[in-house]
Amino acid sequence: MHRSMNQREERGWAGFVFLLCLPLACGGASKPADQVPGPAESRGGRASDAVEVPGVSLVTPGGAGGAASETASGSASRRQRTLTRAKAGAAVTPAPPTEGLVPYGLARGAESELDKRLLGADRAYADGRYQDAVKGYRAAAKMAPGDPAPIVGVVRASLAGSDVPTDYAARPKSWRAKAWLKELARALQLDKNYGPAWLETGRLQLILGLPNEALVALAISAKRLPGDAEAASALGVALLATGDSAGALVNFERAASLEPDNAERLSNLGTAYMMRGRVNPAIAAYERAVALTPDDSRAHGDLGTAFLGANRPDRAMPHLLRAVALSPKRATYRSNLGYAHQQSGQLEKAIAVYREALRLDPKLGSAWLNLGTALARQKKYADAEKAFLRAKKIDPTDPRVIANLKDLEELRRPTP
């Protein structure tokens, strides 16, 4: 289940205006989009329009919102990790996982009552029965209080079953997120090398708006889980949040190579390419995502937006229309559709669609900017100024607003 949250515009990378959304759950629902300026389109050549470009997400295939951990298909080194158990009073090496274990679960494939309990909780988690999963993990924790796996399971299932938003900086003061971090710290005291605990720690730090701390935790998790697509993807998100789009791209490429048929991995990869100005590879990645999830509004919105970046409104239009049809209440899709009309020279249609988008979300600054440029092209300068001023009220620091207003002033100046 994917849960998209309120959007927040933030100044971003490589000259872009970036709206960073980091949902930590999987599923087919659409995500808030990143906002980057589109091609400049003004008579002065300085005021730019804005296109809503897709965001990135942390995804757990087979689960909803929980962290990926060592899987049944993991490498031999991951299978042989050492875990401290209070009952034994010493380190033990669990048996390698066996076939039939839940992907991204915490069970290890051992023939023990503890592992059976973990496996049952893993299956409940994968089925979206989060309360049952929490009960199962807690029962496992009572059986082996010195084992970090049940602690991680309780945290990930509790987060997935809660109403805590999982976007970047969505809950900077969340007492539950902070309490879960303390539990994960306890798990790491039991085994400082336990990758899933580091991965969940990084996720929660992102929710709390602590990107630098998350980067440290997620770098460790990626090292401890070298064959884990989610660990690579999560690290990519943290790198993007701290301004390293090049490093993010490397990790998104790795995640996509590990899970080439995962549409969410491909969407993240496409967005990283867009952030680096590599539109054609982005289109290729998004096309694969659309092929895998033809009824996903986000996939169509992503691809349509990439075609806008390539100045191909003819190719963008069908996908943006499909995105709007699938998610009619998403203002960003309508705004991008309006921009496709504007790129095609259909100003009246563009203006009408921008207004539809703004009725859905009056605080969508990019739609106000694009509405203003379209009105200016119709020489409706007073109305264009009002649109630009609305965008300025939303974000007074946006350089595009300043450029548009200055260009508008030049356009209104009498010809000598």
C-alpha positions, 0 to 999 in steps of 0.5 A: 500500500502506498501512501502519498502525503502533502507536498512541500516545495524545496530548493534543490539540485543542479539548478532545479526546483525540487519537490522531494517526496520519500514515501516508504511504502510500496504499491501502485498509487501515485506519488507527489511529483518533483518540481523542476523548471521546464524549457524557458519560454518567454520573449525575453528568454529568461522566464521559465515555465515549470513542469512537475517531474516525478519523485523517488520512493523507498519500496519493499516488494512483497510488503507495504512500508517495511524495510527490506532485509536479508532474503531467501535469495541472499548471498552466502555471506548474508546467510552466514551472518552471526547473531547474538542470542540471550538464551544461548549467551553466545553468538550462533550462525543460523542455517541458510534460508530455505525455499518458501521463505517470504521475500524480504522477511526476517526468518532465516530458514532454521528449523527452530520455533523462533524461526517459525514464529518469525516466518509467520510474522513475515507472512502476515506482514507481506499480506498487509496484516500488520497487527498480526505481524506485530504480535508475531514479532513480539512473541518472537522477541519474548522467545529470544530477547537477544535477537535483533530480528524481532525488534526490527520486525515490530518496528517495520510492521508498526510503521506500516500499520500506522498513520505516520506519513512516510514522506521526507521530513513528514513528521519532524516531531513524531514521538512514535518515530523517535520511540521506534528509533530507540528500539532500533538502537537497542537492536543495534546494541545486540548486533551492530552489523545487523543490516535491517536495523540500519535500514529501518533506522535510515528510513525513520531518520528520513521521516524525521527530516534528518538526511545526514544521519539517514545517509550514515545509517543507509550507507551502512545498510547498503554495505551490510546488504550488498545484494539488496535492492531496497538497501541500494534504493534507500541509500539513493534517496538519502543521497538525493536528499543531501544533494548528491544526484550523481551518487543517487543515480549510481544506487538507483541503477544498482537497485534497478539491476537487482530488480529489473522487473520492479516498476518502482525501481525503474521510476526512481531510476528515471527520475535520477536520470531526469535530475542529471539532465539525461532525458532519453535514458529517463524515457527508456526507464519510464517506458519499462515501468509503464509496460510493467504497470500499465494502469499506474497513474504515476508511471504514465505521469512520469513518462509523459513528463519525460517526453515534455522534457524532450520537447515531445508534447505529441508523445507526452499527451497520451500518457498525461491524459491517461494519468489524469484519467487514473488519478483525476484529483492529482493537480500535478498531472493536470498541470503537466497536461496543460503544459503539453497543450502549451508546448503544442501552441494550444493556449486556450486548452492550456489555460483551461487545464491549468485552472482545473489544476489550481482548483484542485490545488491552489498552492501549486506554484508551477501551475500559477507560473505556467498560467501566467506565461500562457496568459502573457503570450495572449497579451493578457498582461494584467491577468498574467501578473496576478498569476505570477504574484500568486506564485510569488506568494507561495514561494517568494524565493523562487527565481522563476517568479522574479524572472517572469515578472521582469520579463512581463515588465519588459513586455508591457513597456511601450515600444519607442 
